[in-house]
Amino acid sequence: MAHMEVTRFQCPNCEATYNLIRVEAPPKYDRQLACLSCGAPLRNRDGKFALKYFQIEGAREIRKRRSKL
């Protein structure tokens, strides 16, 4: 079974929040990834790990929440 690691990640451009999963994958996994909220490029690999992003909260929700404060 492949090793898997889950961490929290925020887009440096728009602050959208993601669960970031690092999964051992062969080097041929080389798909271009982009933030779902702003389209900024996201890293797709970290050494022997493929990176997968699952959005938890978009930039729009973050701005809405901040405006209520």
N, CA, C, O and CB atoms as a CASP TS submission, in Angstrom:
PFRMAT TS
TARGET T0000
AUTHOR 0000-0000-0000
METHOD Language model
MODEL 1
PARENT N/A
ATOM      1  N   MET     1       0.844  -1.188   0.000  1.00  0.00           N
ATOM      2  CA  MET     1       0.000   0.000   0.000  1.00  0.00           C
ATOM      3  C   MET     1       0.882   1.242   0.000  1.00  0.00           C
ATOM      4  O   MET     1       1.901   1.264   0.692  1.00  0.00           O
ATOM      5  CB  MET     1      -0.957   0.003   1.222  1.00  0.00           C
ATOM      6  N   ALA     2       0.522   2.273  -0.754  1.00  0.00           N
ATOM      7  CA  ALA     2       1.301   3.503  -0.873  1.00  0.00           C
ATOM      8  C   ALA     2       1.152   4.360   0.381  1.00  0.00           C
ATOM      9  O   ALA     2       0.099   4.387   1.017  1.00  0.00           O
ATOM     10  CB  ALA     2       0.867   4.297  -2.115  1.00  0.00           C
ATOM     11  N   HIS     3       2.226   5.054   0.714  1.00  0.00           N
ATOM     12  CA  HIS     3       2.218   5.973   1.847  1.00  0.00           C
ATOM     13  C   HIS     3       1.446   7.231   1.453  1.00  0.00           C
ATOM     14  O   HIS     3       1.616   7.740   0.345  1.00  0.00           O
ATOM     15  CB  HIS     3       3.672   6.326   2.298  1.00  0.00           C
ATOM     16  N   MET     4       0.587   7.741   2.366  1.00  0.00           N
ATOM     17  CA  MET     4      -0.203   8.931   2.080  1.00  0.00           C
ATOM     18  C   MET     4      -0.131   9.879   3.272  1.00  0.00           C
ATOM     19  O   MET     4      -0.192   9.439   4.420  1.00  0.00           O
ATOM     20  CB  MET     4      -1.674   8.557   1.759  1.00  0.00           C
ATOM     21  N   GLU     5      -0.002  11.183   3.003  1.00  0.00           N
ATOM     22  CA  GLU     5       0.087  12.199   4.045  1.00  0.00           C
ATOM     23  C   GLU     5      -0.882  13.330   3.715  1.00  0.00           C
ATOM     24  O   GLU     5      -0.908  13.808   2.581  1.00  0.00           O
ATOM     25  CB  GLU     5       1.545  12.736   4.183  1.00  0.00           C
ATOM     26  N   VAL     6      -1.690  13.769   4.704  1.00  0.00           N
ATOM     27  CA  VAL     6      -2.673  14.826   4.496  1.00  0.00           C
ATOM     28  C   VAL     6      -2.296  16.038   5.354  1.00  0.00           C
ATOM     29  O   VAL     6      -2.012  15.897   6.543  1.00  0.00           O
ATOM     30  CB  VAL     6      -4.112  14.325   4.840  1.00  0.00           C
ATOM     31  N   THR     7      -2.295  17.235   4.739  1.00  0.00           N
ATOM     32  CA  THR     7      -2.029  18.479   5.467  1.00  0.00           C
ATOM     33  C   THR     7      -2.991  19.553   4.972  1.00  0.00           C
ATOM     34  O   THR     7      -3.665  19.371   3.958  1.00  0.00           O
ATOM     35  CB  THR     7      -0.542  18.936   5.284  1.00  0.00           C
ATOM     36  N   ARG     8      -3.053  20.657   5.680  1.00  0.00           N
ATOM     37  CA  ARG     8      -3.879  21.800   5.290  1.00  0.00           C
ATOM     38  C   ARG     8      -3.009  22.728   4.442  1.00  0.00           C
ATOM     39  O   ARG     8      -1.827  22.906   4.739  1.00  0.00           O
ATOM     40  CB  ARG     8      -4.465  22.552   6.553  1.00  0.00           C
ATOM     41  N   PHE     9      -3.579  23.322   3.390  1.00  0.00           N
ATOM     42  CA  PHE     9      -2.845  24.206   2.482  1.00  0.00           C
ATOM     43  C   PHE     9      -3.710  25.410   2.152  1.00  0.00           C
ATOM     44  O   PHE     9      -4.917  25.274   1.955  1.00  0.00           O
ATOM     45  CB  PHE     9      -2.428  23.459   1.186  1.00  0.00           C
ATOM     46  N   GLN    10      -3.095  26.594   2.091  1.00  0.00           N
ATOM     47  CA  GLN    10      -3.794  27.806   1.650  1.00  0.00           C
ATOM     48  C   GLN    10      -3.129  28.331   0.399  1.00  0.00           C
ATOM     49  O   GLN    10      -1.905  28.452   0.347  1.00  0.00           O
ATOM     50  CB  GLN    10      -3.803  28.892   2.760  1.00  0.00           C
ATOM     51  N   CYS    11      -3.925  28.646  -0.611  1.00  0.00           N
ATOM     52  CA  CYS    11      -3.393  29.230  -1.839  1.00  0.00           C
ATOM     53  C   CYS    11      -2.696  30.544  -1.472  1.00  0.00           C
ATOM     54  O   CYS    11      -3.305  31.396  -0.825  1.00  0.00           O
ATOM     55  CB  CYS    11      -4.533  29.463  -2.907  1.00  0.00           C
ATOM     56  N   PRO    12      -1.443  30.722  -1.867  1.00  0.00           N
ATOM     57  CA  PRO    12      -0.734  31.959  -1.525  1.00  0.00           C
ATOM     58  C   PRO    12      -1.291  33.176  -2.252  1.00  0.00           C
ATOM     59  O   PRO    12      -1.020  34.308  -1.850  1.00  0.00           O
ATOM     60  CB  PRO    12       0.737  31.814  -1.843  1.00  0.00           C
ATOM     61  N   ASN    13      -2.058  32.966  -3.306  1.00  0.00           N
ATOM     62  CA  ASN    13      -2.601  34.068  -4.085  1.00  0.00           C
ATOM     63  C   ASN    13      -3.941  34.572  -3.542  1.00  0.00           C
ATOM     64  O   ASN    13      -4.126  35.781  -3.398  1.00  0.00           O
ATOM     65  CB  ASN    13      -2.762  33.641  -5.521  1.00  0.00           C
ATOM     66  N   CYS    14      -4.884  33.660  -3.236  1.00  0.00           N
ATOM     67  CA  CYS    14      -6.241  34.075  -2.835  1.00  0.00           C
ATOM     68  C   CYS    14      -6.665  33.552  -1.466  1.00  0.00           C
ATOM     69  O   CYS    14      -7.748  33.889  -0.989  1.00  0.00           O
ATOM     70  CB  CYS    14      -7.235  33.611  -3.864  1.00  0.00           C
ATOM     71  N   GLU    15      -5.832  32.739  -0.829  1.00  0.00           N
ATOM     72  CA  GLU    15      -6.081  32.174   0.495  1.00  0.00           C
ATOM     73  C   GLU    15      -7.188  31.117   0.538  1.00  0.00           C
ATOM     74  O   GLU    15      -7.679  30.793   1.619  1.00  0.00           O
ATOM     75  CB  GLU    15      -6.425  33.272   1.434  1.00  0.00           C
ATOM     76  N   ALA    16      -7.587  30.578  -0.608  1.00  0.00           N
ATOM     77  CA  ALA    16      -8.524  29.449  -0.601  1.00  0.00           C
ATOM     78  C   ALA    16      -7.876  28.312   0.179  1.00  0.00           C
ATOM     79  O   ALA    16      -6.662  28.121   0.113  1.00  0.00           O
ATOM     80  CB  ALA    16      -8.898  28.994  -2.066  1.00  0.00           C
ATOM     81  N   THR    17      -8.686  27.558   0.916  1.00  0.00           N
ATOM     82  CA  THR    17      -8.162  26.501   1.782  1.00  0.00           C
ATOM     83  C   THR    17      -8.408  25.126   1.172  1.00  0.00           C
ATOM     84  O   THR    17      -9.491  24.841   0.661  1.00  0.00           O
ATOM     85  CB  THR    17      -8.802  26.582   3.175  1.00  0.00           C
ATOM     86  N   TYR    18      -7.382  24.281   1.235  1.00  0.00           N
ATOM     87  CA  TYR    18      -7.429  22.938   0.672  1.00  0.00           C
ATOM     88  C   TYR    18      -6.917  21.917   1.673  1.00  0.00           C
ATOM     89  O   TYR    18      -6.113  22.245   2.545  1.00  0.00           O
ATOM     90  CB  TYR    18      -6.614  22.869  -0.617  1.00  0.00           C
ATOM     91  N   ASN    19      -7.380  20.679   1.551  1.00  0.00           N
ATOM     92  CA  ASN    19      -6.686  19.537   2.135  1.00  0.00           C
ATOM     93  C   ASN    19      -5.716  19.100   1.057  1.00  0.00           C
ATOM     94  O   ASN    19      -6.115  18.855  -0.081  1.00  0.00           O
ATOM     95  CB  ASN    19      -7.683  18.358   2.580  1.00  0.00           C
ATOM     96  N   LEU    20      -4.452  19.003   1.405  1.00  0.00           N
ATOM     97  CA  LEU    20      -3.410  18.612   0.473  1.00  0.00           C
ATOM     98  C   LEU    20      -2.984  17.194   0.818  1.00  0.00           C
ATOM     99  O   LEU    20      -2.578  16.910   1.945  1.00  0.00           O
ATOM    100  CB  LEU    20      -2.199  19.598   0.522  1.00  0.00           C
ATOM    101  N   ILE    21      -3.080  16.317  -0.156  1.00  0.00           N
ATOM    102  CA  ILE    21      -2.723  14.917   0.051  1.00  0.00           C
ATOM    103  C   ILE    21      -1.488  14.610  -0.782  1.00  0.00           C
ATOM    104  O   ILE    21      -1.450  14.860  -1.987  1.00  0.00           O
ATOM    105  CB  ILE    21      -3.905  13.964  -0.325  1.00  0.00           C
ATOM    106  N   ARG    22      -0.485  14.066  -0.116  1.00  0.00           N
ATOM    107  CA  ARG    22       0.754  13.651  -0.779  1.00  0.00           C
ATOM    108  C   ARG    22       0.723  12.126  -0.890  1.00  0.00           C
ATOM    109  O   ARG    22       0.638  11.422   0.117  1.00  0.00           O
ATOM    110  CB  ARG    22       2.038  14.149   0.012  1.00  0.00           C
ATOM    111  N   VAL    23       0.792  11.628  -2.120  1.00  0.00           N
ATOM    112  CA  VAL    23       0.721  10.190  -2.372  1.00  0.00           C
ATOM    113  C   VAL    23       1.944   9.778  -3.185  1.00  0.00           C
ATOM    114  O   VAL    23       2.304  10.436  -4.161  1.00  0.00           O
ATOM    115  CB  VAL    23      -0.602   9.809  -3.118  1.00  0.00           C
ATOM    116  N   GLU    24       2.576   8.681  -2.769  1.00  0.00           N
ATOM    117  CA  GLU    24       3.686   8.168  -3.561  1.00  0.00           C
ATOM    118  C   GLU    24       3.168   7.817  -4.945  1.00  0.00           C
ATOM    119  O   GLU    24       2.167   7.114  -5.088  1.00  0.00           O
ATOM    120  CB  GLU    24       4.344   6.933  -2.882  1.00  0.00           C
ATOM    121  N   ALA    25       3.864   8.316  -5.967  1.00  0.00           N
ATOM    122  CA  ALA    25       3.422   8.075  -7.340  1.00  0.00           C
ATOM    123  C   ALA    25       4.637   8.050  -8.262  1.00  0.00           C
ATOM    124  O   ALA    25       5.643   8.702  -7.980  1.00  0.00           O
ATOM    125  CB  ALA    25       2.405   9.161  -7.798  1.00  0.00           C
ATOM    126  N   PRO    26       4.551   7.308  -9.350  1.00  0.00           N
ATOM    127  CA  PRO    26       5.665   7.271 -10.306  1.00  0.00           C
ATOM    128  C   PRO    26       5.878   8.642 -10.950  1.00  0.00           C
ATOM    129  O   PRO    26       4.951   9.451 -11.000  1.00  0.00           O
ATOM    130  CB  PRO    26       5.405   6.209 -11.395  1.00  0.00           C
ATOM    131  N   PRO    27       7.081   8.906 -11.439  1.00  0.00           N
ATOM    132  CA  PRO    27       7.398  10.211 -12.034  1.00  0.00           C
ATOM    133  C   PRO    27       6.523  10.592 -13.219  1.00  0.00           C
ATOM    134  O   PRO    27       6.445  11.773 -13.554  1.00  0.00           O
ATOM    135  CB  PRO    27       8.819  10.224 -12.467  1.00  0.00           C
ATOM    136  N   LYS    28       5.866   9.641 -13.862  1.00  0.00           N
ATOM    137  CA  LYS    28       5.045   9.973 -15.033  1.00  0.00           C
ATOM    138  C   LYS    28       3.800  10.786 -14.669  1.00  0.00           C
ATOM    139  O   LYS    28       3.181  11.383 -15.549  1.00  0.00           O
ATOM    140  CB  LYS    28       4.627   8.698 -15.749  1.00  0.00           C
ATOM    141  N   TYR    29       3.419  10.820 -13.375  1.00  0.00           N
ATOM    142  CA  TYR    29       2.278  11.638 -12.946  1.00  0.00           C
ATOM    143  C   TYR    29       2.728  13.093 -12.963  1.00  0.00           C
ATOM    144  O   TYR    29       3.396  13.543 -12.032  1.00  0.00           O
ATOM    145  CB  TYR    29       1.759  11.215 -11.510  1.00  0.00           C
ATOM    146  N   ASP    30       2.368  13.838 -14.014  1.00  0.00           N
ATOM    147  CA  ASP    30       2.889  15.194 -14.180  1.00  0.00           C
ATOM    148  C   ASP    30       1.811  16.144 -14.692  1.00  0.00           C
ATOM    149  O   ASP    30       2.057  16.927 -15.609  1.00  0.00           O
ATOM    150  CB  ASP    30       4.081  15.191 -15.139  1.00  0.00           C
ATOM    151  N   ARG    31       0.635  16.080 -14.111  1.00  0.00           N
ATOM    152  CA  ARG    31      -0.505  16.885 -14.538  1.00  0.00           C
ATOM    153  C   ARG    31      -0.405  18.317 -13.983  1.00  0.00           C
ATOM    154  O   ARG    31      -0.063  18.497 -12.814  1.00  0.00           O
ATOM    155  CB  ARG    31      -1.823  16.223 -14.082  1.00  0.00           C
ATOM    156  N   GLN    32      -0.698  19.334 -14.805  1.00  0.00           N
ATOM    157  CA  GLN    32      -0.689  20.735 -14.362  1.00  0.00           C
ATOM    158  C   GLN    32      -1.909  20.994 -13.479  1.00  0.00           C
ATOM    159  O   GLN    32      -3.021  20.609 -13.842  1.00  0.00           O
ATOM    160  CB  GLN    32      -0.678  21.711 -15.585  1.00  0.00           C
ATOM    161  N   LEU    33      -1.720  21.643 -12.319  1.00  0.00           N
ATOM    162  CA  LEU    33      -2.805  21.924 -11.383  1.00  0.00           C
ATOM    163  C   LEU    33      -2.961  23.420 -11.184  1.00  0.00           C
ATOM    164  O   LEU    33      -1.987  24.165 -11.289  1.00  0.00           O
ATOM    165  CB  LEU    33      -2.555  21.235 -10.040  1.00  0.00           C
ATOM    166  N   ALA    34      -4.193  23.872 -10.894  1.00  0.00           N
ATOM    167  CA  ALA    34      -4.465  25.289 -10.673  1.00  0.00           C
ATOM    168  C   ALA    34      -5.491  25.439  -9.551  1.00  0.00           C
ATOM    169  O   ALA    34      -6.331  24.564  -9.345  1.00  0.00           O
ATOM    170  CB  ALA    34      -4.971  25.967 -11.978  1.00  0.00           C
ATOM    171  N   CYS    35      -5.414  26.551  -8.833  1.00  0.00           N
ATOM    172  CA  CYS    35      -6.367  26.863  -7.764  1.00  0.00           C
ATOM    173  C   CYS    35      -7.767  26.986  -8.368  1.00  0.00           C
ATOM    174  O   CYS    35      -7.941  27.614  -9.412  1.00  0.00           O
ATOM    175  CB  CYS    35      -5.965  28.180  -7.017  1.00  0.00           C
ATOM    176  N   LEU    36      -8.751  26.393  -7.719  1.00  0.00           N
ATOM    177  CA  LEU    36     -10.132  26.444  -8.213  1.00  0.00           C
ATOM    178  C   LEU    36     -10.748  27.828  -8.061  1.00  0.00           C
ATOM    179  O   LEU    36     -11.684  28.168  -8.785  1.00  0.00           O
ATOM    180  CB  LEU    36     -10.986  25.424  -7.479  1.00  0.00           C
ATOM    181  N   SER    37     -10.232  28.641  -7.119  1.00  0.00           N
ATOM    182  CA  SER    37     -10.803  29.966  -6.880  1.00  0.00           C
ATOM    183  C   SER    37     -10.208  31.049  -7.764  1.00  0.00           C
ATOM    184  O   SER    37     -10.933  31.909  -8.264  1.00  0.00           O
ATOM    185  CB  SER    37     -10.616  30.345  -5.447  1.00  0.00           C
ATOM    186  N   CYS    38      -8.872  31.015  -7.965  1.00  0.00           N
ATOM    187  CA  CYS    38      -8.238  32.121  -8.686  1.00  0.00           C
ATOM    188  C   CYS    38      -7.452  31.688  -9.919  1.00  0.00           C
ATOM    189  O   CYS    38      -7.024  32.536 -10.703  1.00  0.00           O
ATOM    190  CB  CYS    38      -7.327  32.858  -7.763  1.00  0.00           C
ATOM    191  N   GLY    39      -7.256  30.385 -10.103  1.00  0.00           N
ATOM    192  CA  GLY    39      -6.526  29.891 -11.266  1.00  0.00           C
ATOM    193  C   GLY    39      -5.015  29.910 -11.155  1.00  0.00           C
ATOM    194  O   GLY    39      -4.320  29.560 -12.109  1.00  0.00           O
ATOM    195  N   ALA    40      -4.491  30.316  -9.996  1.00  0.00           N
ATOM    196  CA  ALA    40      -3.037  30.345  -9.812  1.00  0.00           C
ATOM    197  C   ALA    40      -2.481  28.923  -9.901  1.00  0.00           C
ATOM    198  O   ALA    40      -3.132  27.978  -9.456  1.00  0.00           O
ATOM    199  CB  ALA    40      -2.662  30.996  -8.445  1.00  0.00           C
ATOM    200  N   PRO    41      -1.286  28.763 -10.469  1.00  0.00           N
ATOM    201  CA  PRO    41      -0.713  27.418 -10.563  1.00  0.00           C
ATOM    202  C   PRO    41      -0.366  26.856  -9.192  1.00  0.00           C
ATOM    203  O   PRO    41       0.089  27.583  -8.310  1.00  0.00           O
ATOM    204  CB  PRO    41       0.530  27.433 -11.443  1.00  0.00           C
ATOM    205  N   LEU    42      -0.586  25.551  -9.022  1.00  0.00           N
ATOM    206  CA  LEU    42      -0.243  24.844  -7.787  1.00  0.00           C
ATOM    207  C   LEU    42       0.769  23.756  -8.125  1.00  0.00           C
ATOM    208  O   LEU    42       0.730  23.180  -9.212  1.00  0.00           O
ATOM    209  CB  LEU    42      -1.518  24.235  -7.101  1.00  0.00           C
ATOM    210  N   ARG    43       1.670  23.479  -7.193  1.00  0.00           N
ATOM    211  CA  ARG    43       2.664  22.433  -7.402  1.00  0.00           C
ATOM    212  C   ARG    43       1.963  21.091  -7.543  1.00  0.00           C
ATOM    213  O   ARG    43       0.987  20.815  -6.846  1.00  0.00           O
ATOM    214  CB  ARG    43       3.685  22.396  -6.240  1.00  0.00           C
ATOM    215  N   ASN    44       2.467  20.257  -8.451  1.00  0.00           N
ATOM    216  CA  ASN    44       1.851  18.946  -8.646  1.00  0.00           C
ATOM    217  C   ASN    44       2.703  17.809  -8.093  1.00  0.00           C
ATOM    218  O   ASN    44       2.232  16.676  -8.003  1.00  0.00           O
ATOM    219  CB  ASN    44       1.592  18.714 -10.114  1.00  0.00           C
ATOM    220  N   ARG    45       3.953  18.095  -7.720  1.00  0.00           N
ATOM    221  CA  ARG    45       4.841  17.063  -7.178  1.00  0.00           C
ATOM    222  C   ARG    45       5.697  17.633  -6.070  1.00  0.00           C
ATOM    223  O   ARG    45       5.968  18.832  -6.013  1.00  0.00           O
ATOM    224  CB  ARG    45       5.728  16.473  -8.279  1.00  0.00           C
ATOM    225  N   ASP    46       6.119  16.732  -5.186  1.00  0.00           N
ATOM    226  CA  ASP    46       7.102  17.032  -4.154  1.00  0.00           C
ATOM    227  C   ASP    46       7.996  15.800  -4.057  1.00  0.00           C
ATOM    228  O   ASP    46       7.728  14.879  -3.285  1.00  0.00           O
ATOM    229  CB  ASP    46       6.419  17.387  -2.759  1.00  0.00           C
ATOM    230  N   GLY    47       9.055  15.802  -4.849  1.00  0.00           N
ATOM    231  CA  GLY    47       9.931  14.636  -4.902  1.00  0.00           C
ATOM    232  C   GLY    47       9.198  13.428  -5.450  1.00  0.00           C
ATOM    233  O   GLY    47       8.655  13.471  -6.555  1.00  0.00           O
ATOM    234  N   LYS    48       9.180  12.342  -4.674  1.00  0.00           N
ATOM    235  CA  LYS    48       8.513  11.112  -5.131  1.00  0.00           C
ATOM    236  C   LYS    48       7.006  11.135  -4.910  1.00  0.00           C
ATOM    237  O   LYS    48       6.326  10.161  -5.230  1.00  0.00           O
ATOM    238  CB  LYS    48       9.101   9.915  -4.422  1.00  0.00           C
ATOM    239  N   PHE    49       6.469  12.232  -4.365  1.00  0.00           N
ATOM    240  CA  PHE    49       5.046  12.332  -4.053  1.00  0.00           C
ATOM    241  C   PHE    49       4.295  13.160  -5.092  1.00  0.00           C
ATOM    242  O   PHE    49       4.772  14.208  -5.526  1.00  0.00           O
ATOM    243  CB  PHE    49       4.853  12.939  -2.671  1.00  0.00           C
ATOM    244  N   ALA    50       3.112  12.677  -5.486  1.00  0.00           N
ATOM    245  CA  ALA    50       2.170  13.461  -6.286  1.00  0.00           C
ATOM    246  C   ALA    50       1.307  14.238  -5.300  1.00  0.00           C
ATOM    247  O   ALA    50       0.930  13.702  -4.258  1.00  0.00           O
ATOM    248  CB  ALA    50       1.289  12.544  -7.241  1.00  0.00           C
ATOM    249  N   LEU    51       0.988  15.492  -5.612  1.00  0.00           N
ATOM    250  CA  LEU    51       0.172  16.336  -4.733  1.00  0.00           C
ATOM    251  C   LEU    51      -1.245  16.429  -5.293  1.00  0.00           C
ATOM    252  O   LEU    51      -1.439  16.671  -6.485  1.00  0.00           O
ATOM    253  CB  LEU    51       0.798  17.757  -4.585  1.00  0.00           C
ATOM    254  N   LYS    52      -2.226  16.236  -4.425  1.00  0.00           N
ATOM    255  CA  LYS    52      -3.638  16.344  -4.802  1.00  0.00           C
ATOM    256  C   LYS    52      -4.302  17.324  -3.844  1.00  0.00           C
ATOM    257  O   LYS    52      -4.105  17.245  -2.632  1.00  0.00           O
ATOM    258  CB  LYS    52      -4.357  14.941  -4.769  1.00  0.00           C
ATOM    259  N   TYR    53      -5.088  18.247  -4.389  1.00  0.00           N
ATOM    260  CA  TYR    53      -5.722  19.299  -3.599  1.00  0.00           C
ATOM    261  C   TYR    53      -7.232  19.101  -3.600  1.00  0.00           C
ATOM    262  O   TYR    53      -7.835  18.873  -4.649  1.00  0.00           O
ATOM    263  CB  TYR    53      -5.356  20.700  -4.150  1.00  0.00           C
ATOM    264  N   PHE    54      -7.837  19.189  -2.420  1.00  0.00           N
ATOM    265  CA  PHE    54      -9.288  19.097  -2.270  1.00  0.00           C
ATOM    266  C   PHE    54      -9.758  20.351  -1.550  1.00  0.00           C
ATOM    267  O   PHE    54      -9.476  20.532  -0.365  1.00  0.00           O
ATOM    268  CB  PHE    54      -9.711  17.798  -1.488  1.00  0.00           C
ATOM    269  N   GLN    55     -10.483  21.229  -2.271  1.00  0.00           N
ATOM    270  CA  GLN    55     -10.875  22.523  -1.717  1.00  0.00           C
ATOM    271  C   GLN    55     -11.868  22.362  -0.580  1.00  0.00           C
ATOM    272  O   GLN    55     -12.864  21.649  -0.695  1.00  0.00           O
ATOM    273  CB  GLN    55     -11.469  23.405  -2.803  1.00  0.00           C
ATOM    274  N   ILE    56     -11.571  23.046   0.525  1.00  0.00           N
ATOM    275  CA  ILE    56     -12.429  23.054   1.706  1.00  0.00           C
ATOM    276  C   ILE    56     -13.232  24.350   1.743  1.00  0.00           C
ATOM    277  O   ILE    56     -14.432  24.346   2.019  1.00  0.00           O
ATOM    278  CB  ILE    56     -11.590  22.893   3.001  1.00  0.00           C
ATOM    279  N   GLU    57     -12.551  25.453   1.461  1.00  0.00           N
ATOM    280  CA  GLU    57     -13.184  26.769   1.511  1.00  0.00           C
ATOM    281  C   GLU    57     -12.574  27.637   0.423  1.00  0.00           C
ATOM    282  O   GLU    57     -11.353  27.761   0.333  1.00  0.00           O
ATOM    283  CB  GLU    57     -13.014  27.431   2.915  1.00  0.00           C
ATOM    284  N   GLY    58     -13.435  28.247  -0.416  1.00  0.00           N
ATOM    285  CA  GLY    58     -12.961  29.101  -1.498  1.00  0.00           C
ATOM    286  C   GLY    58     -12.678  30.510  -1.031  1.00  0.00           C
ATOM    287  O   GLY    58     -13.046  30.889   0.081  1.00  0.00           O
ATOM    288  N   ALA    59     -12.033  31.281  -1.868  1.00  0.00           N
ATOM    289  CA  ALA    59     -11.679  32.662  -1.550  1.00  0.00           C
ATOM    290  C   ALA    59     -12.927  33.511  -1.291  1.00  0.00           C
ATOM    291  O   ALA    59     -12.911  34.392  -0.432  1.00  0.00           O
ATOM    292  CB  ALA    59     -10.854  33.273  -2.689  1.00  0.00           C
ATOM    293  N   ARG    60     -13.996  33.248  -2.026  1.00  0.00           N
ATOM    294  CA  ARG    60     -15.235  34.012  -1.860  1.00  0.00           C
ATOM    295  C   ARG    60     -15.803  33.833  -0.451  1.00  0.00           C
ATOM    296  O   ARG    60     -16.228  34.805   0.174  1.00  0.00           O
ATOM    297  CB  ARG    60     -16.277  33.580  -2.911  1.00  0.00           C
ATOM    298  N   GLU    61     -15.813  32.598   0.051  1.00  0.00           N
ATOM    299  CA  GLU    61     -16.325  32.327   1.400  1.00  0.00           C
ATOM    300  C   GLU    61     -15.452  33.004   2.458  1.00  0.00           C
ATOM    301  O   GLU    61     -15.965  33.499   3.462  1.00  0.00           O
ATOM    302  CB  GLU    61     -16.391  30.805   1.658  1.00  0.00           C
ATOM    303  N   ILE    62     -14.147  33.025   2.240  1.00  0.00           N
ATOM    304  CA  ILE    62     -13.229  33.662   3.185  1.00  0.00           C
ATOM    305  C   ILE    62     -13.490  35.157   3.233  1.00  0.00           C
ATOM    306  O   ILE    62     -13.542  35.738   4.317  1.00  0.00           O
ATOM    307  CB  ILE    62     -11.761  33.385   2.798  1.00  0.00           C
ATOM    308  N   ARG    63     -13.657  35.800   2.057  1.00  0.00           N
ATOM    309  CA  ARG    63     -13.933  37.250   2.037  1.00  0.00           C
ATOM    310  C   ARG    63     -15.260  37.560   2.715  1.00  0.00           C
ATOM    311  O   ARG    63     -15.366  38.545   3.447  1.00  0.00           O
ATOM    312  CB  ARG    63     -13.948  37.781   0.587  1.00  0.00           C
ATOM    313  N   LYS    64     -16.282  36.723   2.478  1.00  0.00           N
ATOM    314  CA  LYS    64     -17.594  36.931   3.083  1.00  0.00           C
ATOM    315  C   LYS    64     -17.504  36.846   4.605  1.00  0.00           C
ATOM    316  O   LYS    64     -18.084  37.664   5.319  1.00  0.00           O
ATOM    317  CB  LYS    64     -18.601  35.899   2.549  1.00  0.00           C
ATOM    318  N   ARG    65     -16.776  35.855   5.084  1.00  0.00           N
ATOM    319  CA  ARG    65     -16.625  35.659   6.531  1.00  0.00           C
ATOM    320  C   ARG    65     -15.879  36.842   7.155  1.00  0.00           C
ATOM    321  O   ARG    65     -16.240  37.297   8.240  1.00  0.00           O
ATOM    322  CB  ARG    65     -15.874  34.334   6.827  1.00  0.00           C
ATOM    323  N   ARG    66     -14.847  37.338   6.479  1.00  0.00           N
ATOM    324  CA  ARG    66     -14.061  38.468   7.008  1.00  0.00           C
ATOM    325  C   ARG    66     -14.877  39.749   7.040  1.00  0.00           C
ATOM    326  O   ARG    66     -14.708  40.563   7.948  1.00  0.00           O
ATOM    327  CB  ARG    66     -12.799  38.684   6.168  1.00  0.00           C
ATOM    328  N   SER    67     -15.771  39.948   6.054  1.00  0.00           N
ATOM    329  CA  SER    67     -16.566  41.173   6.001  1.00  0.00           C
ATOM    330  C   SER    67     -17.583  41.248   7.137  1.00  0.00           C
ATOM    331  O   SER    67     -18.042  42.335   7.486  1.00  0.00           O
ATOM    332  CB  SER    67     -17.282  41.271   4.665  1.00  0.00           C
ATOM    333  N   LYS    68     -17.943  40.082   7.726  1.00  0.00           N
ATOM    334  CA  LYS    68     -18.887  40.063   8.835  1.00  0.00           C
ATOM    335  C   LYS    68     -18.229  40.431  10.152  1.00  0.00           C
ATOM    336  O   LYS    68     -18.923  40.723  11.126  1.00  0.00           O
ATOM    337  CB  LYS    68     -19.526  38.706   8.948  1.00  0.00           C
ATOM    338  N   LEU    69     -16.893  40.422  10.201  1.00  0.00           N
ATOM    339  CA  LEU    69     -16.178  40.728  11.455  1.00  0.00           C
ATOM    340  C   LEU    69     -16.166  42.203  11.742  1.00  0.00           C
ATOM    341  O   LEU    69     -15.610  42.631  12.753  1.00  0.00           O
ATOM    342  CB  LEU    69     -14.751  40.216  11.400  1.00  0.00           C
TER
END
